[in-house]
Amino acid sequence: PTAPKLPIMNVETDLVQELTRVAAISETTSRTSAYRALLDTALAAHDTPAIDSIFQHLGHESVPLIVSRALLSRAILSLRAFPEAARERLCAAALDVLTPRAVSFEEQLTLLHTTQAALFEAQSRWTDAARALGAIPGLS
């Protein structure tokens, strides 16, 4: 038996509307669960545009750090299962979103940089790997 196919979201409409709906949930546990469900659906489908949109949303200052940090860490760790090209693009996109708020997202930036460095090492891109590791907050 094959696994059921998860619907891939139309990033332009469905996901944006759903993220807006979830952001309006006042109770933190329910909001976190709803964000997690959206994220898990996108990760399971390897829907890189949706994941990128979720990264952008979670990295915004309007999302409480207690919610965004945990979900971003979960997503970043899940990127290891993605093909190299998708992983590289998503790491770069997440770094673009989170780097301006480095003080708030040190752990997530560390995960991104180590994930990126491992990817570069696997591609024998030693200089890029060294740059990724050198960009880890607190090490430079």
Residue frames relative to the residue before (quaternion, step in Angstrom):
aa qw qx qy qz dx dy dz
P 1.0000 0.0000 0.0000 0.0000 0.00 0.00 0.00
T 0.3416 -0.7346 0.5504 0.2019 3.51 -1.03 0.80
A 0.5624 -0.5960 0.4553 0.3482 3.52 -1.22 0.59
P 0.5323 -0.6207 0.4537 0.3544 3.58 -1.04 0.66
K 0.4470 -0.6789 0.5134 0.2752 3.53 -1.07 0.76
L 0.3275 -0.7240 0.5748 0.1952 3.51 -0.96 0.91
P 0.5018 -0.6481 0.4585 0.3434 3.59 -0.95 0.69
I 0.3188 -0.7111 0.5921 0.2052 3.54 -1.01 0.84
M 0.3969 -0.7563 0.4755 0.2109 3.52 -0.71 1.11
N 0.4159 -0.6258 0.5906 0.2942 3.50 -1.26 0.55
V 0.3818 -0.7741 0.4594 0.2098 3.55 -0.24 1.33
E 0.6553 0.5552 -0.3178 0.4017 3.55 0.97 -0.82
T 0.8177 0.2324 -0.1154 0.5138 3.60 0.94 -0.71
D 0.7488 0.4358 -0.2462 0.4346 3.56 0.40 -1.24
L 0.7174 0.4570 -0.2708 0.4508 3.57 0.72 -1.02
V 0.6485 0.5117 -0.3260 0.4597 3.58 0.89 -0.86
Q 0.6542 0.4981 -0.3083 0.4784 3.59 0.96 -0.84
E 0.6731 0.4985 -0.2982 0.4578 3.56 0.94 -0.86
L 0.6386 0.5107 -0.3270 0.4738 3.61 0.99 -0.76
T 0.6339 0.5200 -0.3207 0.4743 3.57 1.04 -0.76
R 0.6464 0.5150 -0.3106 0.4695 3.57 1.00 -0.85
V 0.6709 0.4974 -0.2957 0.4638 3.57 0.90 -0.95
A 0.6373 0.5412 -0.3307 0.4377 3.60 0.94 -0.82
A 0.6734 0.5072 -0.2893 0.4534 3.57 1.13 -0.61
I 0.4988 0.6372 -0.4414 0.3877 3.62 1.23 -0.16
S 0.3561 -0.7864 0.4672 0.1910 3.57 -0.59 1.12
E 0.6855 0.4764 -0.2892 0.4684 3.59 1.00 -0.73
T 0.4880 -0.7250 0.4101 0.2608 3.59 -0.58 1.20
T 0.6658 0.5040 -0.3204 0.4472 3.61 0.84 -0.87
S 0.6660 0.4871 -0.3001 0.4786 3.59 0.93 -0.85
R 0.6396 0.5207 -0.3217 0.4651 3.58 0.98 -0.83
T 0.6585 0.5090 -0.3064 0.4619 3.57 0.91 -0.91
S 0.6506 0.5157 -0.3097 0.4635 3.59 0.96 -0.87
A 0.6593 0.5024 -0.3068 0.4677 3.57 0.98 -0.83
Y 0.6341 0.5042 -0.3262 0.4871 3.59 0.98 -0.79
R 0.6507 0.5255 -0.3182 0.4463 3.59 0.92 -0.90
A 0.6432 0.5207 -0.3249 0.4579 3.59 0.98 -0.81
L 0.6459 0.5069 -0.3159 0.4756 3.60 0.98 -0.84
L 0.6700 0.5057 -0.2901 0.4596 3.54 0.90 -0.98
D 0.6716 0.5043 -0.3016 0.4513 3.60 0.86 -0.93
T 0.6254 0.5292 -0.3324 0.4673 3.59 1.05 -0.74
A 0.6776 0.4834 -0.2863 0.4745 3.58 0.89 -0.94
L 0.6615 0.5034 -0.3104 0.4612 3.60 0.95 -0.83
A 0.6600 0.5150 -0.3090 0.4514 3.58 0.92 -0.88
A 0.7114 0.4334 -0.2421 0.4975 3.57 1.08 -0.74
H 0.3164 -0.7499 0.5010 0.2942 3.59 1.33 -0.23
D 0.2681 0.7762 -0.5082 0.2594 3.53 1.08 0.87
T 0.2039 -0.8452 0.4818 0.1093 3.56 0.23 1.29
P 0.6355 0.5038 -0.3734 0.4505 3.68 0.90 -0.59
A 0.6493 0.5056 -0.3176 0.4712 3.58 1.02 -0.77
I 0.6450 0.5124 -0.3243 0.4651 3.59 0.95 -0.85
D 0.6281 0.5315 -0.3260 0.4656 3.56 0.99 -0.83
S 0.6638 0.4951 -0.3021 0.4721 3.61 0.93 -0.86
I 0.6403 0.5126 -0.3212 0.4735 3.57 1.03 -0.78
F 0.6128 0.5343 -0.3439 0.4699 3.61 1.01 -0.78
Q 0.6632 0.5060 -0.3085 0.4572 3.58 0.87 -0.94
H 0.6697 0.5007 -0.2988 0.4599 3.57 0.92 -0.88
L 0.7056 0.4680 -0.2721 0.4571 3.59 0.82 -1.00
G 0.6639 0.5098 -0.3049 0.4543 3.58 1.13 -0.54
H 0.5340 0.6308 -0.4046 0.3915 3.56 1.25 -0.19
E 0.5701 -0.6418 0.4038 0.3162 3.56 -1.05 0.79
S 0.5764 0.5943 -0.3873 0.4056 3.62 1.19 -0.26
V 0.6371 0.4813 -0.3299 0.5036 3.60 1.24 -0.33
P 0.4830 -0.6820 0.4574 0.3040 3.62 -0.72 0.99
L 0.5610 -0.6408 0.4139 0.3215 3.57 -0.95 0.89
I 0.6143 0.5594 -0.3586 0.4255 3.58 1.01 -0.71
V 0.6652 0.4656 -0.2855 0.5091 3.58 1.16 -0.59
S 0.7318 0.4662 -0.2631 0.4218 3.57 0.67 -1.10
R 0.6362 0.5496 -0.3506 0.4126 3.61 0.88 -0.81
A 0.6931 0.4808 -0.2874 0.4537 3.59 0.78 -1.00
L 0.6935 0.4756 -0.2832 0.4612 3.58 0.89 -0.91
L 0.6438 0.5082 -0.3304 0.4670 3.58 0.98 -0.73
S 0.6257 0.5247 -0.3399 0.4665 3.60 0.98 -0.77
R 0.6399 0.5274 -0.3120 0.4637 3.57 0.95 -0.92
A 0.6809 0.4923 -0.2866 0.4603 3.58 0.88 -0.95
I 0.6595 0.5174 -0.3141 0.4457 3.58 0.90 -0.93
L 0.6541 0.5002 -0.3139 0.4727 3.59 0.96 -0.82
S 0.6483 0.5284 -0.3107 0.4516 3.59 1.09 -0.68
L 0.5490 0.6397 -0.3945 0.3658 3.59 1.16 -0.46
R 0.5348 0.6468 -0.4013 0.3670 3.60 1.17 -0.46
A 0.6707 0.4981 -0.2920 0.4656 3.59 1.18 -0.52
F 0.5699 0.6129 -0.3656 0.4074 3.59 1.30 -0.13
P 0.5918 -0.5388 0.4439 0.4030 3.58 -1.20 0.41
E 0.6800 -0.5384 0.3152 0.3853 3.58 -1.12 0.68
A 0.6771 0.5023 -0.3138 0.4368 3.61 0.79 -0.94
A 0.6679 0.4845 -0.2988 0.4795 3.59 0.94 -0.86
R 0.6418 0.5292 -0.3177 0.4551 3.57 0.99 -0.86
E 0.6564 0.5104 -0.3103 0.4608 3.56 0.94 -0.88
R 0.6767 0.4953 -0.2920 0.4598 3.58 0.90 -0.92
L 0.6814 0.4826 -0.2927 0.4659 3.59 0.93 -0.88
C 0.6131 0.5277 -0.3533 0.4699 3.61 1.02 -0.70
A 0.6687 0.4970 -0.3032 0.4625 3.57 0.87 -0.94
A 0.6580 0.5058 -0.3133 0.4616 3.60 0.94 -0.86
A 0.6649 0.4949 -0.3050 0.4690 3.58 0.94 -0.86
L 0.6263 0.5278 -0.3375 0.4639 3.59 1.03 -0.75
D 0.6265 0.5397 -0.3361 0.4508 3.59 1.00 -0.78
V 0.6892 0.4789 -0.2718 0.4709 3.57 1.02 -0.84
L 0.7819 0.4013 -0.1898 0.4376 3.58 0.79 -1.03
T 0.5623 0.6420 -0.3924 0.3431 3.62 1.03 -0.63
P 0.6522 0.5058 -0.3532 0.4406 3.65 0.87 -0.71
R 0.7384 0.3281 -0.2071 0.5515 3.59 1.22 -0.42
A 0.0760 0.8705 -0.4826 0.0594 3.56 1.13 0.77
V 0.6249 0.5480 -0.3492 0.4327 3.59 0.96 -0.76
S 0.7099 0.4577 -0.2525 0.4721 3.59 1.01 -0.78
F 0.7985 0.2871 -0.1148 0.5165 3.58 1.13 -0.66
E 0.1204 0.8361 -0.5272 0.0925 3.62 0.98 0.77
E 0.6827 0.4900 -0.3009 0.4508 3.59 0.80 -0.96
Q 0.6719 0.4915 -0.2975 0.4674 3.58 0.94 -0.87
L 0.6383 0.5105 -0.3264 0.4747 3.59 1.03 -0.73
T 0.6157 0.5329 -0.3401 0.4704 3.58 1.04 -0.72
L 0.6484 0.5075 -0.3111 0.4745 3.59 0.95 -0.88
L 0.6576 0.5119 -0.3085 0.4587 3.59 0.92 -0.88
H 0.6895 0.4810 -0.2911 0.4567 3.57 0.84 -0.95
T 0.6675 0.4746 -0.3182 0.4775 3.63 0.96 -0.73
T 0.6137 0.5265 -0.3432 0.4779 3.60 1.07 -0.68
Q 0.6610 0.5023 -0.2902 0.4759 3.54 0.96 -0.93
A 0.6504 0.5181 -0.3193 0.4545 3.61 0.92 -0.85
A 0.6483 0.5111 -0.3178 0.4663 3.60 0.96 -0.84
L 0.6277 0.5297 -0.3219 0.4709 3.56 1.04 -0.79
F 0.6788 0.4843 -0.2880 0.4708 3.58 0.89 -0.95
E 0.6269 0.5312 -0.3373 0.4594 3.61 1.01 -0.76
A 0.6490 0.5193 -0.3141 0.4587 3.59 0.99 -0.84
Q 0.7052 0.4158 -0.2425 0.5206 3.58 1.22 -0.54
S 0.4319 -0.7171 0.4289 0.3395 3.60 1.35 0.15
R 0.4114 0.6627 -0.4997 0.3767 3.56 1.05 0.82
W 0.1215 -0.8737 0.4688 0.0457 3.51 0.58 1.26
T 0.6517 0.5117 -0.3240 0.4567 3.59 0.92 -0.81
D 0.6561 0.4982 -0.3087 0.4754 3.58 0.97 -0.85
A 0.6295 0.5301 -0.3300 0.4624 3.59 1.03 -0.78
A 0.6573 0.5027 -0.3081 0.4693 3.58 0.95 -0.87
R 0.6352 0.5230 -0.3253 0.4660 3.61 1.02 -0.80
A 0.6457 0.5190 -0.3217 0.4584 3.59 0.96 -0.87
L 0.6840 0.4672 -0.2939 0.4770 3.59 0.89 -0.85
G 0.6489 0.5290 -0.3116 0.4495 3.58 1.05 -0.73
A 0.6602 0.5169 -0.3014 0.4540 3.57 1.22 -0.45
I 0.4226 0.6970 -0.4780 0.3273 3.60 1.25 -0.01
P 0.5056 -0.6661 0.4510 0.3121 3.59 -0.78 1.01
G 0.7993 0.2866 -0.2283 0.4763 3.55 -0.98 0.89
L 0.6754 0.4752 -0.3052 0.4742 3.61 1.21 -0.23
S 0.7020 0.4593 -0.2860 0.4631 3.57 1.14 -0.38
